[in-house]
């Protein structure tokens, strides 16, 4: 049986630039939808919320 390539549930992911409006933010949202444990880095903590 083929494993789902996006099955990352339980995996830890580190995203830098997560508060941006571009790739960092988009990647964080998509990976979270697929069950990843998120560790987010950004210049301003308030923008991560």
mmCIF entry with sequence, helices, sheets and N, C-alpha, C, O atoms, coordinates in Angstrom:
data_MODEL
# 
_entry.id   MODEL 
# 
_entity.id                         1 
_entity.type                       polymer 
_entity.pdbx_number_of_molecules   1 
# 
_entity_poly.entity_id                      1 
_entity_poly.type                           'polypeptide(L)' 
_entity_poly.nstd_linkage                   no 
_entity_poly.nstd_monomer                   no 
_entity_poly.pdbx_seq_one_letter_code       
;(UNK)(UNK)(UNK)(UNK)(UNK)(UNK)(UNK)(UNK)(UNK)(UNK)(UNK)(UNK)(UNK)(UNK)(UNK)(UNK)
(UNK)(UNK)(UNK)(UNK)(UNK)(UNK)(UNK)(UNK)(UNK)(UNK)(UNK)(UNK)(UNK)(UNK)(UNK)(UNK)
(UNK)(UNK)(UNK)(UNK)(UNK)(UNK)(UNK)(UNK)(UNK)(UNK)(UNK)(UNK)(UNK)(UNK)(UNK)(UNK)
(UNK)
;
_entity_poly.pdbx_seq_one_letter_code_can   XXXXXXXXXXXXXXXXXXXXXXXXXXXXXXXXXXXXXXXXXXXXXXXXX 
_entity_poly.pdbx_strand_id                 A 
# 
loop_
_entity_poly_seq.entity_id 
_entity_poly_seq.num 
_entity_poly_seq.mon_id 
_entity_poly_seq.hetero 
1 1  UNK n 
1 2  UNK n 
1 3  UNK n 
1 4  UNK n 
1 5  UNK n 
1 6  UNK n 
1 7  UNK n 
1 8  UNK n 
1 9  UNK n 
1 10 UNK n 
1 11 UNK n 
1 12 UNK n 
1 13 UNK n 
1 14 UNK n 
1 15 UNK n 
1 16 UNK n 
1 17 UNK n 
1 18 UNK n 
1 19 UNK n 
1 20 UNK n 
1 21 UNK n 
1 22 UNK n 
1 23 UNK n 
1 24 UNK n 
1 25 UNK n 
1 26 UNK n 
1 27 UNK n 
1 28 UNK n 
1 29 UNK n 
1 30 UNK n 
1 31 UNK n 
1 32 UNK n 
1 33 UNK n 
1 34 UNK n 
1 35 UNK n 
1 36 UNK n 
1 37 UNK n 
1 38 UNK n 
1 39 UNK n 
1 40 UNK n 
1 41 UNK n 
1 42 UNK n 
1 43 UNK n 
1 44 UNK n 
1 45 UNK n 
1 46 UNK n 
1 47 UNK n 
1 48 UNK n 
1 49 UNK n 
# 
_struct_asym.id          A 
_struct_asym.entity_id   1 
# 
loop_
_struct_conf.conf_type_id 
_struct_conf.id 
_struct_conf.pdbx_PDB_helix_id 
_struct_conf.beg_label_comp_id 
_struct_conf.beg_label_asym_id 
_struct_conf.beg_label_seq_id 
_struct_conf.pdbx_beg_PDB_ins_code 
_struct_conf.end_label_comp_id 
_struct_conf.end_label_asym_id 
_struct_conf.end_label_seq_id 
_struct_conf.pdbx_end_PDB_ins_code 
_struct_conf.beg_auth_comp_id 
_struct_conf.beg_auth_asym_id 
_struct_conf.beg_auth_seq_id 
_struct_conf.end_auth_comp_id 
_struct_conf.end_auth_asym_id 
_struct_conf.end_auth_seq_id 
_struct_conf.pdbx_PDB_helix_class 
_struct_conf.details 
_struct_conf.pdbx_PDB_helix_length 
HELX_P HELX_P1 AA1 UNK A 23 ? UNK A 33 ? UNK A 23 UNK A 33 1 ? 11 
HELX_P HELX_P2 AA2 UNK A 45 ? UNK A 48 ? UNK A 45 UNK A 48 5 ? 4  
# 
_struct_conf_type.id          HELX_P 
_struct_conf_type.criteria    ? 
_struct_conf_type.reference   ? 
# 
_struct_sheet.id               AA1 
_struct_sheet.type             ? 
_struct_sheet.number_strands   2 
_struct_sheet.details          ? 
# 
_struct_sheet_order.sheet_id     AA1 
_struct_sheet_order.range_id_1   1 
_struct_sheet_order.range_id_2   2 
_struct_sheet_order.offset       ? 
_struct_sheet_order.sense        parallel 
# 
loop_
_struct_sheet_range.sheet_id 
_struct_sheet_range.id 
_struct_sheet_range.beg_label_comp_id 
_struct_sheet_range.beg_label_asym_id 
_struct_sheet_range.beg_label_seq_id 
_struct_sheet_range.pdbx_beg_PDB_ins_code 
_struct_sheet_range.end_label_comp_id 
_struct_sheet_range.end_label_asym_id 
_struct_sheet_range.end_label_seq_id 
_struct_sheet_range.pdbx_end_PDB_ins_code 
_struct_sheet_range.beg_auth_comp_id 
_struct_sheet_range.beg_auth_asym_id 
_struct_sheet_range.beg_auth_seq_id 
_struct_sheet_range.end_auth_comp_id 
_struct_sheet_range.end_auth_asym_id 
_struct_sheet_range.end_auth_seq_id 
AA1 1 UNK A 12 ? UNK A 16 ? UNK A 12 UNK A 16 
AA1 2 UNK A 37 ? UNK A 41 ? UNK A 37 UNK A 41 
# 
loop_
_atom_site.group_PDB 
_atom_site.id 
_atom_site.type_symbol 
_atom_site.label_atom_id 
_atom_site.label_alt_id 
_atom_site.label_comp_id 
_atom_site.label_asym_id 
_atom_site.label_entity_id 
_atom_site.label_seq_id 
_atom_site.pdbx_PDB_ins_code 
_atom_site.Cartn_x 
_atom_site.Cartn_y 
_atom_site.Cartn_z 
_atom_site.occupancy 
_atom_site.B_iso_or_equiv 
_atom_site.pdbx_formal_charge 
_atom_site.auth_seq_id 
_atom_site.auth_comp_id 
_atom_site.auth_asym_id 
_atom_site.auth_atom_id 
_atom_site.pdbx_PDB_model_num 
ATOM 1   N N  . UNK A 1 1  ? 0.847  -1.170 0.000  1.00 0.00 ? 1  UNK A N  1 
ATOM 2   C CA . UNK A 1 1  ? 0.000  0.000  0.000  1.00 0.00 ? 1  UNK A CA 1 
ATOM 3   C C  . UNK A 1 1  ? 0.895  1.236  0.000  1.00 0.00 ? 1  UNK A C  1 
ATOM 4   O O  . UNK A 1 1  ? 1.849  1.309  0.774  1.00 0.00 ? 1  UNK A O  1 
ATOM 5   N N  . UNK A 1 2  ? 0.597  2.201  -0.856 1.00 0.00 ? 2  UNK A N  1 
ATOM 6   C CA . UNK A 1 2  ? 1.390  3.430  -0.949 1.00 0.00 ? 2  UNK A CA 1 
ATOM 7   C C  . UNK A 1 2  ? 1.094  4.335  0.234  1.00 0.00 ? 2  UNK A C  1 
ATOM 8   O O  . UNK A 1 2  ? -0.060 4.520  0.620  1.00 0.00 ? 2  UNK A O  1 
ATOM 9   N N  . UNK A 1 3  ? 2.135  4.886  0.792  1.00 0.00 ? 3  UNK A N  1 
ATOM 10  C CA . UNK A 1 3  ? 1.982  5.816  1.912  1.00 0.00 ? 3  UNK A CA 1 
ATOM 11  C C  . UNK A 1 3  ? 1.688  7.208  1.361  1.00 0.00 ? 3  UNK A C  1 
ATOM 12  O O  . UNK A 1 3  ? 2.281  7.637  0.371  1.00 0.00 ? 3  UNK A O  1 
ATOM 13  N N  . UNK A 1 4  ? 0.767  7.902  2.017  1.00 0.00 ? 4  UNK A N  1 
ATOM 14  C CA . UNK A 1 4  ? 0.440  9.272  1.636  1.00 0.00 ? 4  UNK A CA 1 
ATOM 15  C C  . UNK A 1 4  ? 1.663  10.155 1.862  1.00 0.00 ? 4  UNK A C  1 
ATOM 16  O O  . UNK A 1 4  ? 2.170  10.234 2.980  1.00 0.00 ? 4  UNK A O  1 
ATOM 17  N N  . UNK A 1 5  ? 2.137  10.816 0.818  1.00 0.00 ? 5  UNK A N  1 
ATOM 18  C CA . UNK A 1 5  ? 3.337  11.649 0.916  1.00 0.00 ? 5  UNK A CA 1 
ATOM 19  C C  . UNK A 1 5  ? 3.166  12.822 1.876  1.00 0.00 ? 5  UNK A C  1 
ATOM 20  O O  . UNK A 1 5  ? 4.153  13.309 2.427  1.00 0.00 ? 5  UNK A O  1 
ATOM 21  N N  . UNK A 1 6  ? 1.945  13.280 2.085  1.00 0.00 ? 6  UNK A N  1 
ATOM 22  C CA . UNK A 1 6  ? 1.712  14.399 2.991  1.00 0.00 ? 6  UNK A CA 1 
ATOM 23  C C  . UNK A 1 6  ? 1.314  13.944 4.384  1.00 0.00 ? 6  UNK A C  1 
ATOM 24  O O  . UNK A 1 6  ? 0.871  14.762 5.191  1.00 0.00 ? 6  UNK A O  1 
ATOM 25  N N  . UNK A 1 7  ? 1.460  12.655 4.689  1.00 0.00 ? 7  UNK A N  1 
ATOM 26  C CA . UNK A 1 7  ? 1.162  12.169 6.037  1.00 0.00 ? 7  UNK A CA 1 
ATOM 27  C C  . UNK A 1 7  ? 2.358  12.479 6.924  1.00 0.00 ? 7  UNK A C  1 
ATOM 28  O O  . UNK A 1 7  ? 3.294  11.686 7.027  1.00 0.00 ? 7  UNK A O  1 
ATOM 29  N N  . UNK A 1 8  ? 2.315  13.623 7.553  1.00 0.00 ? 8  UNK A N  1 
ATOM 30  C CA . UNK A 1 8  ? 3.411  14.055 8.428  1.00 0.00 ? 8  UNK A CA 1 
ATOM 31  C C  . UNK A 1 8  ? 2.934  14.209 9.864  1.00 0.00 ? 8  UNK A C  1 
ATOM 32  O O  . UNK A 1 8  ? 3.577  14.884 10.668 1.00 0.00 ? 8  UNK A O  1 
ATOM 33  N N  . UNK A 1 9  ? 1.809  13.587 10.184 1.00 0.00 ? 9  UNK A N  1 
ATOM 34  C CA . UNK A 1 9  ? 1.271  13.699 11.531 1.00 0.00 ? 9  UNK A CA 1 
ATOM 35  C C  . UNK A 1 9  ? 2.304  13.228 12.548 1.00 0.00 ? 9  UNK A C  1 
ATOM 36  O O  . UNK A 1 9  ? 2.898  12.158 12.417 1.00 0.00 ? 9  UNK A O  1 
ATOM 37  N N  . UNK A 1 10 ? 2.494  14.058 13.557 1.00 0.00 ? 10 UNK A N  1 
ATOM 38  C CA . UNK A 1 10 ? 3.446  13.753 14.609 1.00 0.00 ? 10 UNK A CA 1 
ATOM 39  C C  . UNK A 1 10 ? 4.878  14.167 14.317 1.00 0.00 ? 10 UNK A C  1 
ATOM 40  O O  . UNK A 1 10 ? 5.719  14.102 15.213 1.00 0.00 ? 10 UNK A O  1 
ATOM 41  N N  . UNK A 1 11 ? 5.183  14.586 13.110 1.00 0.00 ? 11 UNK A N  1 
ATOM 42  C CA . UNK A 1 11 ? 6.541  15.033 12.759 1.00 0.00 ? 11 UNK A CA 1 
ATOM 43  C C  . UNK A 1 11 ? 6.744  16.461 13.227 1.00 0.00 ? 11 UNK A C  1 
ATOM 44  O O  . UNK A 1 11 ? 5.801  17.252 13.244 1.00 0.00 ? 11 UNK A O  1 
ATOM 45  N N  . UNK A 1 12 ? 7.970  16.796 13.607 1.00 0.00 ? 12 UNK A N  1 
ATOM 46  C CA . UNK A 1 12 ? 8.305  18.159 14.026 1.00 0.00 ? 12 UNK A CA 1 
ATOM 47  C C  . UNK A 1 12 ? 8.812  18.948 12.827 1.00 0.00 ? 12 UNK A C  1 
ATOM 48  O O  . UNK A 1 12 ? 9.647  18.469 12.060 1.00 0.00 ? 12 UNK A O  1 
ATOM 49  N N  . UNK A 1 13 ? 8.293  20.172 12.677 1.00 0.00 ? 13 UNK A N  1 
ATOM 50  C CA . UNK A 1 13 ? 8.657  21.034 11.561 1.00 0.00 ? 13 UNK A CA 1 
ATOM 51  C C  . UNK A 1 13 ? 9.080  22.395 12.103 1.00 0.00 ? 13 UNK A C  1 
ATOM 52  O O  . UNK A 1 13 ? 8.386  22.977 12.936 1.00 0.00 ? 13 UNK A O  1 
ATOM 53  N N  . UNK A 1 14 ? 10.208 22.898 11.635 1.00 0.00 ? 14 UNK A N  1 
ATOM 54  C CA . UNK A 1 14 ? 10.694 24.223 12.006 1.00 0.00 ? 14 UNK A CA 1 
ATOM 55  C C  . UNK A 1 14 ? 10.515 25.152 10.817 1.00 0.00 ? 14 UNK A C  1 
ATOM 56  O O  . UNK A 1 14 ? 11.052 24.901 9.738  1.00 0.00 ? 14 UNK A O  1 
ATOM 57  N N  . UNK A 1 15 ? 9.755  26.229 11.016 1.00 0.00 ? 15 UNK A N  1 
ATOM 58  C CA . UNK A 1 15 ? 9.502  27.200 9.951  1.00 0.00 ? 15 UNK A CA 1 
ATOM 59  C C  . UNK A 1 15 ? 10.093 28.541 10.364 1.00 0.00 ? 15 UNK A C  1 
ATOM 60  O O  . UNK A 1 15 ? 9.745  29.078 11.415 1.00 0.00 ? 15 UNK A O  1 
ATOM 61  N N  . UNK A 1 16 ? 10.975 29.076 9.551  1.00 0.00 ? 16 UNK A N  1 
ATOM 62  C CA . UNK A 1 16 ? 11.482 30.427 9.787  1.00 0.00 ? 16 UNK A CA 1 
ATOM 63  C C  . UNK A 1 16 ? 10.712 31.381 8.888  1.00 0.00 ? 16 UNK A C  1 
ATOM 64  O O  . UNK A 1 16 ? 10.305 31.014 7.786  1.00 0.00 ? 16 UNK A O  1 
ATOM 65  N N  . UNK A 1 17 ? 10.515 32.600 9.358  1.00 0.00 ? 17 UNK A N  1 
ATOM 66  C CA . UNK A 1 17 ? 9.739  33.561 8.586  1.00 0.00 ? 17 UNK A CA 1 
ATOM 67  C C  . UNK A 1 17 ? 8.262  33.238 8.596  1.00 0.00 ? 17 UNK A C  1 
ATOM 68  O O  . UNK A 1 17 ? 7.552  33.541 7.637  1.00 0.00 ? 17 UNK A O  1 
ATOM 69  N N  . UNK A 1 18 ? 7.789  32.625 9.673  1.00 0.00 ? 18 UNK A N  1 
ATOM 70  C CA . UNK A 1 18 ? 6.406  32.159 9.739  1.00 0.00 ? 18 UNK A CA 1 
ATOM 71  C C  . UNK A 1 18 ? 5.391  33.286 9.846  1.00 0.00 ? 18 UNK A C  1 
ATOM 72  O O  . UNK A 1 18 ? 4.207  33.062 9.594  1.00 0.00 ? 18 UNK A O  1 
ATOM 73  N N  . UNK A 1 19 ? 5.814  34.478 10.210 1.00 0.00 ? 19 UNK A N  1 
ATOM 74  C CA . UNK A 1 19 ? 4.853  35.578 10.342 1.00 0.00 ? 19 UNK A CA 1 
ATOM 75  C C  . UNK A 1 19 ? 4.713  36.372 9.057  1.00 0.00 ? 19 UNK A C  1 
ATOM 76  O O  . UNK A 1 19 ? 3.943  37.331 8.999  1.00 0.00 ? 19 UNK A O  1 
ATOM 77  N N  . UNK A 1 20 ? 5.444  35.986 8.037  1.00 0.00 ? 20 UNK A N  1 
ATOM 78  C CA . UNK A 1 20 ? 5.364  36.707 6.768  1.00 0.00 ? 20 UNK A CA 1 
ATOM 79  C C  . UNK A 1 20 ? 4.022  36.445 6.101  1.00 0.00 ? 20 UNK A C  1 
ATOM 80  O O  . UNK A 1 20 ? 3.239  35.612 6.557  1.00 0.00 ? 20 UNK A O  1 
ATOM 81  N N  . UNK A 1 21 ? 3.775  37.145 5.049  1.00 0.00 ? 21 UNK A N  1 
ATOM 82  C CA . UNK A 1 21 ? 2.549  36.910 4.284  1.00 0.00 ? 21 UNK A CA 1 
ATOM 83  C C  . UNK A 1 21 ? 2.839  36.054 3.058  1.00 0.00 ? 21 UNK A C  1 
ATOM 84  O O  . UNK A 1 21 ? 2.016  35.961 2.147  1.00 0.00 ? 21 UNK A O  1 
ATOM 85  N N  . UNK A 1 22 ? 3.997  35.438 3.041  1.00 0.00 ? 22 UNK A N  1 
ATOM 86  C CA . UNK A 1 22 ? 4.406  34.678 1.869  1.00 0.00 ? 22 UNK A CA 1 
ATOM 87  C C  . UNK A 1 22 ? 4.585  33.210 2.140  1.00 0.00 ? 22 UNK A C  1 
ATOM 88  O O  . UNK A 1 22 ? 3.728  32.558 2.736  1.00 0.00 ? 22 UNK A O  1 
ATOM 89  N N  . UNK A 1 23 ? 5.720  32.695 1.690  1.00 0.00 ? 23 UNK A N  1 
ATOM 90  C CA . UNK A 1 23 ? 5.980  31.262 1.733  1.00 0.00 ? 23 UNK A CA 1 
ATOM 91  C C  . UNK A 1 23 ? 6.016  30.709 3.156  1.00 0.00 ? 23 UNK A C  1 
ATOM 92  O O  . UNK A 1 23 ? 5.470  29.635 3.411  1.00 0.00 ? 23 UNK A O  1 
ATOM 93  N N  . UNK A 1 24 ? 6.648  31.423 4.084  1.00 0.00 ? 24 UNK A N  1 
ATOM 94  C CA . UNK A 1 24 ? 6.744  30.930 5.462  1.00 0.00 ? 24 UNK A CA 1 
ATOM 95  C C  . UNK A 1 24 ? 5.385  30.700 6.093  1.00 0.00 ? 24 UNK A C  1 
ATOM 96  O O  . UNK A 1 24 ? 5.133  29.654 6.690  1.00 0.00 ? 24 UNK A O  1 
ATOM 97  N N  . UNK A 1 25 ? 4.512  31.685 5.955  1.00 0.00 ? 25 UNK A N  1 
ATOM 98  C CA . UNK A 1 25 ? 3.169  31.579 6.515  1.00 0.00 ? 25 UNK A CA 1 
ATOM 99  C C  . UNK A 1 25 ? 2.363  30.493 5.813  1.00 0.00 ? 25 UNK A C  1 
ATOM 100 O O  . UNK A 1 25 ? 1.681  29.701 6.463  1.00 0.00 ? 25 UNK A O  1 
ATOM 101 N N  . UNK A 1 26 ? 2.442  30.459 4.504  1.00 0.00 ? 26 UNK A N  1 
ATOM 102 C CA . UNK A 1 26 ? 1.706  29.454 3.738  1.00 0.00 ? 26 UNK A CA 1 
ATOM 103 C C  . UNK A 1 26 ? 2.156  28.041 4.061  1.00 0.00 ? 26 UNK A C  1 
ATOM 104 O O  . UNK A 1 26 ? 1.335  27.134 4.199  1.00 0.00 ? 26 UNK A O  1 
ATOM 105 N N  . UNK A 1 27 ? 3.458  27.860 4.181  1.00 0.00 ? 27 UNK A N  1 
ATOM 106 C CA . UNK A 1 27 ? 3.999  26.536 4.512  1.00 0.00 ? 27 UNK A CA 1 
ATOM 107 C C  . UNK A 1 27 ? 3.555  26.112 5.906  1.00 0.00 ? 27 UNK A C  1 
ATOM 108 O O  . UNK A 1 27 ? 3.178  24.959 6.117  1.00 0.00 ? 27 UNK A O  1 
ATOM 109 N N  . UNK A 1 28 ? 3.598  27.035 6.850  1.00 0.00 ? 28 UNK A N  1 
ATOM 110 C CA . UNK A 1 28 ? 3.193  26.720 8.223  1.00 0.00 ? 28 UNK A CA 1 
ATOM 111 C C  . UNK A 1 28 ? 1.731  26.287 8.271  1.00 0.00 ? 28 UNK A C  1 
ATOM 112 O O  . UNK A 1 28 ? 1.389  25.303 8.926  1.00 0.00 ? 28 UNK A O  1 
ATOM 113 N N  . UNK A 1 29 ? 0.885  27.016 7.584  1.00 0.00 ? 29 UNK A N  1 
ATOM 114 C CA . UNK A 1 29 ? -0.548 26.673 7.582  1.00 0.00 ? 29 UNK A CA 1 
ATOM 115 C C  . UNK A 1 29 ? -0.796 25.304 6.945  1.00 0.00 ? 29 UNK A C  1 
ATOM 116 O O  . UNK A 1 29 ? -1.549 24.496 7.489  1.00 0.00 ? 29 UNK A O  1 
ATOM 117 N N  . UNK A 1 30 ? -0.177 25.043 5.815  1.00 0.00 ? 30 UNK A N  1 
ATOM 118 C CA . UNK A 1 30 ? -0.401 23.784 5.100  1.00 0.00 ? 30 UNK A CA 1 
ATOM 119 C C  . UNK A 1 30 ? 0.135  22.595 5.897  1.00 0.00 ? 30 UNK A C  1 
ATOM 120 O O  . UNK A 1 30 ? -0.532 21.565 5.996  1.00 0.00 ? 30 UNK A O  1 
ATOM 121 N N  . UNK A 1 31 ? 1.332  22.731 6.463  1.00 0.00 ? 31 UNK A N  1 
ATOM 122 C CA . UNK A 1 31 ? 1.903  21.635 7.238  1.00 0.00 ? 31 UNK A CA 1 
ATOM 123 C C  . UNK A 1 31 ? 1.099  21.368 8.502  1.00 0.00 ? 31 UNK A C  1 
ATOM 124 O O  . UNK A 1 31 ? 0.954  20.216 8.910  1.00 0.00 ? 31 UNK A O  1 
ATOM 125 N N  . UNK A 1 32 ? 0.575  22.417 9.126  1.00 0.00 ? 32 UNK A N  1 
ATOM 126 C CA . UNK A 1 32 ? -0.275 22.237 10.311 1.00 0.00 ? 32 UNK A CA 1 
ATOM 127 C C  . UNK A 1 32 ? -1.556 21.488 9.943  1.00 0.00 ? 32 UNK A C  1 
ATOM 128 O O  . UNK A 1 32 ? -2.033 20.661 10.720 1.00 0.00 ? 32 UNK A O  1 
ATOM 129 N N  . UNK A 1 33 ? -2.114 21.769 8.770  1.00 0.00 ? 33 UNK A N  1 
ATOM 130 C CA . UNK A 1 33 ? -3.309 21.052 8.309  1.00 0.00 ? 33 UNK A CA 1 
ATOM 131 C C  . UNK A 1 33 ? -3.054 19.561 8.181  1.00 0.00 ? 33 UNK A C  1 
ATOM 132 O O  . UNK A 1 33 ? -3.975 18.755 8.314  1.00 0.00 ? 33 UNK A O  1 
ATOM 133 N N  . UNK A 1 34 ? -1.811 19.194 7.923  1.00 0.00 ? 34 UNK A N  1 
ATOM 134 C CA . UNK A 1 34 ? -1.455 17.782 7.742  1.00 0.00 ? 34 UNK A CA 1 
ATOM 135 C C  . UNK A 1 34 ? -0.907 17.150 9.013  1.00 0.00 ? 34 UNK A C  1 
ATOM 136 O O  . UNK A 1 34 ? -0.346 16.055 8.969  1.00 0.00 ? 34 UNK A O  1 
ATOM 137 N N  . UNK A 1 35 ? -1.065 17.835 10.156 1.00 0.00 ? 35 UNK A N  1 
ATOM 138 C CA . UNK A 1 35 ? -0.770 17.228 11.449 1.00 0.00 ? 35 UNK A CA 1 
ATOM 139 C C  . UNK A 1 35 ? 0.635  17.388 11.983 1.00 0.00 ? 35 UNK A C  1 
ATOM 140 O O  . UNK A 1 35 ? 1.005  16.693 12.929 1.00 0.00 ? 35 UNK A O  1 
ATOM 141 N N  . UNK A 1 36 ? 1.431  18.273 11.418 1.00 0.00 ? 36 UNK A N  1 
ATOM 142 C CA . UNK A 1 36 ? 2.802  18.459 11.909 1.00 0.00 ? 36 UNK A CA 1 
ATOM 143 C C  . UNK A 1 36 ? 2.812  19.221 13.234 1.00 0.00 ? 36 UNK A C  1 
ATOM 144 O O  . UNK A 1 36 ? 1.958  20.074 13.476 1.00 0.00 ? 36 UNK A O  1 
ATOM 145 N N  . UNK A 1 37 ? 3.775  18.908 14.077 1.00 0.00 ? 37 UNK A N  1 
ATOM 146 C CA . UNK A 1 37 ? 4.022  19.696 15.288 1.00 0.00 ? 37 UNK A CA 1 
ATOM 147 C C  . UNK A 1 37 ? 4.862  20.896 14.855 1.00 0.00 ? 37 UNK A C  1 
ATOM 148 O O  . UNK A 1 37 ? 5.939  20.729 14.284 1.00 0.00 ? 37 UNK A O  1 
ATOM 149 N N  . UNK A 1 38 ? 4.378  22.086 15.122 1.00 0.00 ? 38 UNK A N  1 
ATOM 150 C CA . UNK A 1 38 ? 4.983  23.287 14.575 1.00 0.00 ? 38 UNK A CA 1 
ATOM 151 C C  . UNK A 1 38 ? 5.897  23.997 15.560 1.00 0.00 ? 38 UNK A C  1 
ATOM 152 O O  . UNK A 1 38 ? 5.562  24.149 16.735 1.00 0.00 ? 38 UNK A O  1 
ATOM 153 N N  . UNK A 1 39 ? 7.047  24.427 15.075 1.00 0.00 ? 39 UNK A N  1 
ATOM 154 C CA . UNK A 1 39 ? 7.959  25.309 15.787 1.00 0.00 ? 39 UNK A CA 1 
ATOM 155 C C  . UNK A 1 39 ? 8.171  26.493 14.846 1.00 0.00 ? 39 UNK A C  1 
ATOM 156 O O  . UNK A 1 39 ? 8.781  26.357 13.785 1.00 0.00 ? 39 UNK A O  1 
ATOM 157 N N  . UNK A 1 40 ? 7.657  27.655 15.250 1.00 0.00 ? 40 UNK A N  1 
ATOM 158 C CA . UNK A 1 40 ? 7.662  28.816 14.366 1.00 0.00 ? 40 UNK A CA 1 
ATOM 159 C C  . UNK A 1 40 ? 8.636  29.878 14.845 1.00 0.00 ? 40 UNK A C  1 
ATOM 160 O O  . UNK A 1 40 ? 8.725  30.152 16.041 1.00 0.00 ? 40 UNK A O  1 
ATOM 161 N N  . UNK A 1 41 ? 9.363  30.473 13.917 1.00 0.00 ? 41 UNK A N  1 
ATOM 162 C CA . UNK A 1 41 ? 10.295 31.553 14.211 1.00 0.00 ? 41 UNK A CA 1 
ATOM 163 C C  . UNK A 1 41 ? 9.914  32.767 13.385 1.00 0.00 ? 41 UNK A C  1 
ATOM 164 O O  . UNK A 1 41 ? 9.537  32.649 12.220 1.00 0.00 ? 41 UNK A O  1 
ATOM 165 N N  . UNK A 1 42 ? 10.018 33.939 14.003 1.00 0.00 ? 42 UNK A N  1 
ATOM 166 C CA . UNK A 1 42 ? 9.729  35.190 13.299 1.00 0.00 ? 42 UNK A CA 1 
ATOM 167 C C  . UNK A 1 42 ? 10.446 36.331 14.015 1.00 0.00 ? 42 UNK A C  1 
ATOM 168 O O  . UNK A 1 42 ? 10.885 36.193 15.157 1.00 0.00 ? 42 UNK A O  1 
ATOM 169 N N  . UNK A 1 43 ? 10.550 37.435 13.333 1.00 0.00 ? 43 UNK A N  1 
ATOM 170 C CA . UNK A 1 43 ? 11.191 38.607 13.938 1.00 0.00 ? 43 UNK A CA 1 
ATOM 171 C C  . UNK A 1 43 ? 10.360 39.195 15.064 1.00 0.00 ? 43 UNK A C  1 
ATOM 172 O O  . UNK A 1 43 ? 10.905 39.692 16.050 1.00 0.00 ? 43 UNK A O  1 
ATOM 173 N N  . UNK A 1 44 ? 9.030  39.139 14.920 1.00 0.00 ? 44 UNK A N  1 
ATOM 174 C CA . UNK A 1 44 ? 8.127  39.755 15.901 1.00 0.00 ? 44 UNK A CA 1 
ATOM 175 C C  . UNK A 1 44 ? 7.128  38.724 16.390 1.00 0.00 ? 44 UNK A C  1 
ATOM 176 O O  . UNK A 1 44 ? 6.315  38.215 15.619 1.00 0.00 ? 44 UNK A O  1 
ATOM 177 N N  . UNK A 1 45 ? 7.197  38.417 17.685 1.00 0.00 ? 45 UNK A N  1 
ATOM 178 C CA . UNK A 1 45 ? 6.320  37.404 18.255 1.00 0.00 ? 45 UNK A CA 1 
ATOM 179 C C  . UNK A 1 45 ? 4.840  37.748 18.066 1.00 0.00 ? 45 UNK A C  1 
ATOM 180 O O  . UNK A 1 45 ? 4.022  36.859 17.829 1.00 0.00 ? 45 UNK A O  1 
ATOM 181 N N  . UNK A 1 46 ? 4.498  39.018 18.168 1.00 0.00 ? 46 UNK A N  1 
ATOM 182 C CA . UNK A 1 46 ? 3.088  39.419 18.053 1.00 0.00 ? 46 UNK A CA 1 
ATOM 183 C C  . UNK A 1 46 ? 2.498  39.038 16.696 1.00 0.00 ? 46 UNK A C  1 
ATOM 184 O O  . UNK A 1 46 ? 1.295  38.793 16.600 1.00 0.00 ? 46 UNK A O  1 
ATOM 185 N N  . UNK A 1 47 ? 3.314  38.983 15.657 1.00 0.00 ? 47 UNK A N  1 
ATOM 186 C CA . UNK A 1 47 ? 2.810  38.643 14.325 1.00 0.00 ? 47 UNK A CA 1 
ATOM 187 C C  . UNK A 1 47 ? 2.555  37.151 14.155 1.00 0.00 ? 47 UNK A C  1 
ATOM 188 O O  . UNK A 1 47 ? 1.888  36.748 13.202 1.00 0.00 ? 47 UNK A O  1 
ATOM 189 N N  . UNK A 1 48 ? 3.069  36.331 15.053 1.00 0.00 ? 48 UNK A N  1 
ATOM 190 C CA . UNK A 1 48 ? 2.820  34.886 14.968 1.00 0.00 ? 48 UNK A CA 1 
ATOM 191 C C  . UNK A 1 48 ? 1.424  34.543 15.454 1.00 0.00 ? 48 UNK A C  1 
ATOM 192 O O  . UNK A 1 48 ? 0.861  33.529 15.041 1.00 0.00 ? 48 UNK A O  1 
ATOM 193 N N  . UNK A 1 49 ? 0.866  35.349 16.302 1.00 0.00 ? 49 UNK A N  1 
ATOM 194 C CA . UNK A 1 49 ? -0.452 35.060 16.873 1.00 0.00 ? 49 UNK A CA 1 
ATOM 195 C C  . UNK A 1 49 ? -1.495 35.263 15.825 1.00 0.00 ? 49 UNK A C  1 
ATOM 196 O O  . UNK A 1 49 ? -2.682 35.074 16.090 1.00 0.00 ? 49 UNK A O  1 
# 
